[in-house]
Amino acid sequence: MSTQPFTPITREQAAQILSVSIATIDNWIVKGILPKPKGIGERLVYWHPDTFYSRLHALLQPEVAQGSEKAALSPPQQSMETKRPTRKNDAVDRSERGDAARLARLNQK
């Protein structure tokens, strides 16, 4: 059995290839848009070029008529329970309360 030599793709290289930040690459991995890279050692993570580029090909090719392929390529949907609640800024909260009070006064006139 013979294997072909290849150069693995790092997160930094993936970010450069896709013209996005490393944080975006990490977010896409969490969301399932990109496959999880494999670790070698403690800190280095890599994709095999075939894995990385086949996923890109699948994401960027025109939509196929077969629904099963399209479903297999789309990232998993997050349920509402897994999303973090949004926190309003105090200034925004005060502004909204002030707007509501002004509207109430206008409606009373």
The 8 nearest C-alpha neighbors of each residue, nearest first, counted from 0:
[[1, 2, 3, 4, 5, 49, 47, 6],
 [0, 2, 3, 4, 5, 6, 49, 47],
 [3, 1, 4, 0, 5, 6, 47, 49],
 [2, 4, 5, 1, 0, 6, 49, 47],
 [5, 3, 2, 6, 1, 7, 47, 48],
 [6, 4, 7, 3, 48, 47, 2, 49],
 [5, 7, 8, 4, 48, 47, 46, 9],
 [8, 6, 47, 46, 45, 48, 5, 9],
 [7, 9, 46, 45, 12, 48, 47, 13],
 [8, 10, 45, 12, 11, 13, 44, 7],
 [11, 9, 13, 12, 14, 21, 8, 24],
 [12, 10, 14, 9, 13, 21, 15, 8],
 [11, 13, 15, 9, 14, 10, 8, 16],
 [12, 14, 10, 16, 15, 11, 9, 17],
 [15, 13, 19, 11, 17, 12, 21, 20],
 [14, 16, 18, 12, 13, 17, 11, 19],
 [15, 17, 13, 14, 18, 12, 19, 11],
 [16, 18, 14, 15, 19, 13, 12, 20],
 [19, 17, 15, 16, 14, 20, 13, 12],
 [20, 18, 14, 17, 23, 15, 21, 24],
 [21, 19, 23, 22, 14, 24, 18, 15],
 [20, 22, 24, 23, 14, 11, 25, 10],
 [23, 21, 25, 20, 24, 26, 19, 27],
 [24, 22, 26, 20, 21, 25, 27, 19],
 [23, 25, 21, 27, 22, 26, 14, 28],
 [24, 26, 22, 28, 23, 27, 21, 29],
 [27, 25, 23, 29, 28, 24, 30, 22],
 [26, 28, 32, 30, 24, 29, 25, 33],
 [27, 29, 33, 31, 25, 26, 30, 35],
 [28, 30, 26, 27, 31, 25, 32, 35],
 [31, 29, 27, 28, 32, 26, 74, 75],
 [32, 30, 74, 28, 33, 29, 27, 34],
 [31, 33, 27, 74, 30, 28, 34, 73],
 [32, 34, 28, 31, 27, 35, 54, 24],
 [35, 33, 28, 36, 31, 32, 51, 54],
 [36, 34, 28, 33, 37, 31, 46, 29],
 [37, 35, 46, 45, 44, 34, 38, 47],
 [38, 36, 45, 44, 46, 35, 39, 43],
 [39, 37, 44, 43, 40, 45, 36, 41],
 [40, 38, 43, 44, 41, 37, 42, 45],
 [39, 41, 42, 43, 38, 44, 37, 45],
 [40, 42, 43, 39, 38, 44, 37, 45],
 [43, 41, 40, 44, 38, 39, 45, 37],
 [42, 44, 39, 38, 40, 41, 45, 9],
 [45, 43, 38, 37, 36, 9, 39, 42],
 [46, 44, 9, 36, 37, 8, 7, 38],
 [47, 45, 36, 8, 7, 51, 48, 37],
 [46, 48, 7, 50, 49, 51, 8, 45],
 [49, 47, 51, 50, 52, 46, 7, 8],
 [50, 48, 52, 47, 51, 53, 46, 54],
 [51, 49, 47, 53, 48, 52, 54, 46],
 [52, 50, 48, 54, 53, 49, 46, 47],
 [51, 53, 55, 54, 49, 50, 48, 56],
 [52, 54, 56, 50, 55, 51, 49, 57],
 [55, 53, 57, 52, 56, 51, 58, 50],
 [56, 54, 52, 58, 57, 53, 59, 51],
 [55, 57, 53, 59, 54, 58, 60, 52],
 [56, 58, 54, 55, 60, 59, 53, 72],
 [59, 57, 55, 56, 60, 54, 72, 73],
 [58, 60, 56, 57, 55, 61, 62, 54],
 [59, 61, 57, 56, 58, 62, 63, 55],
 [62, 60, 63, 59, 58, 57, 64, 56],
 [63, 61, 60, 64, 69, 59, 65, 58],
 [62, 64, 65, 61, 69, 68, 66, 60],
 [63, 65, 66, 62, 69, 68, 67, 61],
 [64, 66, 63, 67, 68, 69, 62, 70],
 [67, 65, 69, 68, 70, 64, 63, 71],
 [66, 68, 70, 69, 65, 71, 72, 64],
 [69, 67, 71, 70, 66, 65, 72, 63],
 [68, 70, 66, 72, 71, 67, 73, 63],
 [71, 69, 67, 73, 72, 68, 66, 74],
 [70, 72, 68, 69, 73, 67, 74, 66],
 [73, 71, 69, 70, 68, 74, 57, 58],
 [72, 74, 70, 71, 69, 75, 32, 58],
 [75, 73, 31, 32, 76, 30, 72, 71],
 [74, 76, 31, 77, 73, 30, 32, 72],
 [77, 75, 74, 78, 30, 73, 31, 79],
 [78, 76, 75, 79, 81, 82, 80, 30],
 [77, 79, 80, 81, 76, 82, 75, 83],
 [78, 80, 81, 82, 77, 83, 76, 84],
 [81, 79, 78, 82, 83, 77, 84, 76],
 [82, 80, 79, 78, 83, 77, 84, 76],
 [83, 81, 79, 80, 84, 78, 77, 85],
 [82, 84, 85, 81, 80, 79, 86, 78],
 [83, 85, 82, 86, 81, 80, 79, 87],
 [86, 84, 83, 87, 82, 88, 79, 81],
 [87, 85, 88, 84, 89, 83, 92, 91],
 [88, 86, 89, 92, 85, 91, 90, 84],
 [87, 89, 91, 90, 92, 86, 93, 85],
 [90, 88, 92, 91, 93, 87, 94, 86],
 [91, 89, 93, 92, 88, 94, 87, 95],
 [92, 90, 94, 88, 89, 93, 95, 87],
 [91, 93, 89, 95, 90, 94, 88, 96],
 [94, 92, 96, 90, 91, 95, 97, 89],
 [93, 95, 91, 97, 92, 96, 90, 98],
 [94, 96, 98, 92, 97, 93, 91, 99],
 [97, 95, 99, 93, 98, 94, 100, 92],
 [96, 98, 94, 100, 95, 99, 93, 101],
 [99, 97, 95, 101, 100, 96, 94, 102],
 [98, 100, 96, 102, 97, 101, 103, 95],
 [99, 101, 103, 97, 102, 98, 96, 104],
 [102, 100, 104, 98, 103, 99, 97, 105],
 [103, 101, 105, 99, 104, 100, 106, 98],
 [102, 104, 100, 106, 101, 105, 99, 107],
 [105, 103, 101, 107, 102, 106, 100, 108],
 [106, 104, 102, 107, 103, 108, 101, 100],
 [105, 107, 103, 104, 108, 102, 101, 100],
 [106, 108, 104, 105, 103, 102, 101, 100],
 [107, 105, 106, 104, 103, 102, 101, 100]]
